[in-house]
Amino acid sequence: MSTIKVNTIQNASGVEVYTNKAWVNFNGTGTIAIRADGNVSSLTDNGNGRYTINFSTSLADANHSTVGTSRDDSGYGMFLTFQTNATYTTSAVQIRTTRAWNDTANTDRDADVVNLKVTR
């Protein structure tokens, strides 16, 4: 297999194309586990509905965009947000999952499925 190395990718109009720097699909209940990933070395369980996703290769800076989805064990969609006291770093991102639609306290809850994508 060949490796292509470039500093910048542009489309035919000269506009830069931004790529995923990391992505992961993981089980967030019980003993958390990665199902599939790209540039994710490990996960840390920080308590109910709180996770740290650690990157295999650090990003160039901490100015990345992170989006994701989550689902609880009964199949309901959940809110995936970023820990309010967490800062973006080049080596990891911290997230939290809640099922706020029926939980007025906005309690953090473990998610059966968590999908996360980091772009820069």
TAFEN-V636060 format. One record per backbone hydrogen bond with DSSP energy under -1.0 kcal/mol. NH is the residue of the N-H (numbers start at 1). CO is the residue of the C=O. If there is no record, write none. Layout:
NH|CO, NH|CO
//
This chain:
11|15, 14|11, 17|9, 21|118, 22|118, 23|38, 24|116, 25|36, 26|114, 27|33, 28|111, 33|27, 35|25, 36|25, 38|23, 41|54, 42|54, 44|52, 46|50, 50|47, 51|95, 52|44, 53|93, 54|42, 55|91, 56|39, 59|90, 64|62, 65|119, 67|117, 69|115, 71|113, 72|76, 75|72, 78|70, 79|98, 81|96, 86|83, 89|92, 93|53, 95|51, 96|81, 97|49, 98|79, 102|99, 106|103, 109|97, 112|71, 113|71, 114|26, 115|69, 116|24, 117|67, 118|22, 119|65, 120|19
//
